[in-house]
Amino acid sequence: MGALDHLSELFDFSLRRRHKKNNQLETVEIKIKMDCEGCERKVEKAVRGMHGVTQVDIDPKHHKLTVVGYVNPKKVLRHVQHKTGKKAEFWPYIPYDEVAHPYAPGTYDKKAPSGYVRNTMDDPRSSKLARASTMEEKYSNTFSDENPNSCSVM
């Protein structure tokens, strides 16, 4: 590597240089209430102005904002809250199929979009309720209709 190459890297002000610290591509999903098209434009304008954002998708039906880019998720959330003045949180829902006990207390949410339940695996208070212990699974499987020996137990 020559001296000119070294100097050109020092004085390189392209977008690639800015993202050297955050070189991982992140997908950030945020739940934010959007009532009208004006709210959608306001949210999109707030996010598009951030450095490192490559793609913004808005789903107004589910109140979901998806940001893809070389960004820090916590900074995106704070930026959206500050610029829009709205309450925002990380997307708290996961698909229904990924949860072992979707109707455990704390998991079922009436506000969740269809096919989704609240993600309680990140919340330590709710995760104890959502996960069944091995003893619970043992007793529930003993008297299950799928167990061929359940009639002999009863």
C-alpha positions in Angstrom: 0.0 0.0 0.0 1.5 3.3 -1.1 1.5 6.6 0.5 -1.1 8.0 -1.9 -3.5 5.1 -1.1 -3.1 5.7 2.6 -3.7 9.5 2.2 -6.8 8.8 0.0 -8.3 6.6 2.7 -7.7 9.3 5.3 -9.5 11.9 3.3 -12.3 9.6 1.9 -15.7 11.2 2.9 -17.9 8.8 1.0 -20.9 7.0 2.7 -18.8 3.8 3.0 -16.4 5.6 5.3 -19.3 6.7 7.6 -20.5 3.2 8.2 -17.2 1.7 9.1 -18.1 1.5 12.8 -21.6 0.1 12.2 -20.7 -2.3 9.4 -23.6 -4.7 10.2 -26.8 -4.4 8.3 -29.7 -4.2 10.8 -33.4 -4.6 10.4 -35.3 -2.6 13.0 -39.0 -3.1 13.5 -40.9 -0.5 15.5 -44.5 -0.3 16.7 -45.8 3.3 16.4 -49.3 4.5 16.1 -50.2 6.1 12.7 -53.7 7.3 12.2 -53.5 9.1 8.9 -51.3 9.7 5.9 -49.8 12.7 7.6 -48.6 10.6 10.4 -47.1 8.2 7.9 -45.2 11.0 6.1 -44.0 12.4 9.4 -42.6 9.1 10.5 -41.0 8.4 7.2 -39.4 11.8 7.0 -38.0 11.4 10.5 -36.3 8.1 9.6 -35.2 8.9 6.1 -33.1 11.8 7.5 -30.9 9.4 9.5 -27.4 8.4 8.4 -27.1 4.8 7.3 -30.8 4.2 6.5 -31.1 2.3 3.2 -34.8 1.3 3.2 -38.0 2.3 5.1 -41.2 0.3 5.0 -44.4 1.5 6.7 -47.4 -0.8 7.4 -50.1 1.6 8.6 -52.6 -1.2 9.1 -50.5 -2.9 11.8 -48.8 0.3 13.0 -45.4 -1.1 12.0 -42.3 0.7 10.8 -39.4 -1.3 9.4 -36.0 0.3 8.9 -33.1 -1.4 7.1 -29.6 0.0 7.1 -26.4 0.4 8.9 -27.9 1.8 12.1 -28.1 1.3 15.8 -31.6 0.0 16.8 -31.7 2.0 20.0 -30.8 5.2 18.2 -33.4 4.7 15.6 -36.1 4.2 18.3 -35.0 7.3 20.2 -34.8 9.3 17.0 -38.3 8.3 15.9 -39.7 9.2 19.4 -38.0 12.5 19.5 -38.8 13.7 15.9 -42.4 12.5 15.8 -43.4 13.1 19.5 -45.2 9.7 19.4 -44.9 6.8 21.7 -42.8 4.1 20.0 -41.5 0.7 21.0 -39.6 -2.2 19.4 -42.0 -4.6 17.6 -43.3 -6.7 20.5 -45.0 -9.5 18.5 -43.8 -12.7 17.0 -45.6 -15.2 14.7 -48.1 -17.5 16.5 -46.2 -20.6 15.4 -43.0 -19.7 17.2 -44.5 -19.7 20.7 -44.9 -23.0 22.6 -47.8 -21.8 24.9 -49.4 -18.8 23.1 -52.3 -18.5 25.5 -50.2 -18.3 28.7 -50.8 -15.1 30.8 -48.9 -12.2 29.4 -48.5 -13.8 25.9 -52.0 -13.3 24.4 -52.6 -9.7 23.4 -55.9 -8.5 21.9 -54.1 -5.6 20.1 -51.8 -8.0 18.3 -52.2 -8.3 14.5 -53.8 -11.5 13.4 -51.3 -14.4 13.4 -49.1 -12.8 16.0 -48.7 -13.0 19.8 -46.7 -10.9 22.2 -43.0 -11.9 22.5 -42.6 -12.8 26.2 -39.3 -14.5 25.8 -37.4 -11.2 26.2 -39.4 -10.2 29.3 -38.2 -12.0 32.4 -41.4 -11.5 34.3 -43.6 -13.0 31.6 -41.3 -15.6 30.3 -41.7 -17.7 33.4 -45.5 -17.8 32.8 -45.2 -18.5 29.1 -42.8 -21.4 29.4 -44.0 -24.7 30.8 -41.6 -26.4 33.2 -40.6 -30.0 32.6 -42.9 -31.2 35.4 -45.9 -29.4 33.9 -45.2 -31.0 30.5 -44.8 -34.4 32.1 -48.3 -34.2 33.7 -50.0 -32.7 30.8 -48.6 -35.3 28.4 -49.5 -38.1 30.8 -53.3 -37.4 30.5 -53.1 -36.2 26.9 -55.3 -37.8 24.1 -52.2 -38.4 22.1 -50.7 -40.6 24.8 -51.7 -44.3 24.1 -51.3 -45.3 27.8 -53.4 -42.4 29.2 -56.5 -44.7 29.5 -54.6 -47.2 31.7 -53.4 -44.3 33.9 -56.9 -43.1 34.5 
